[in-house]
Amino acid sequence: MKTNGIDATGFANCLRAILADGLDVNESFDPDGIRSVDTYRDAEILTMNDGLVVTMDDGTEFQLTIVLSRRGR
């Protein structure tokens, strides 16, 4: 579903750029400790949702599901 130039996949890709590439959006955010950031597709997660798998240096893994919850005007 696409709205105003960005869809759930685009939003997930933006988050991936922030986490994986250390994009400086907020000085209080420190991306140290992140080993990898993959999309659900790249990580071969069997779901129809868009999202990210964030793996920390110690092996801890987080999954972030991206859901468009409301459309703008």
Buried (B, 14 or more C-beta within 10 A) or exposed (E): EEEEEEBBBEBBBBBBEBBBEEBEEEEEEEBEEBEBBBBBEEBEBEEEEBBBBBBEEEEEEEEBEBEEEEEEE
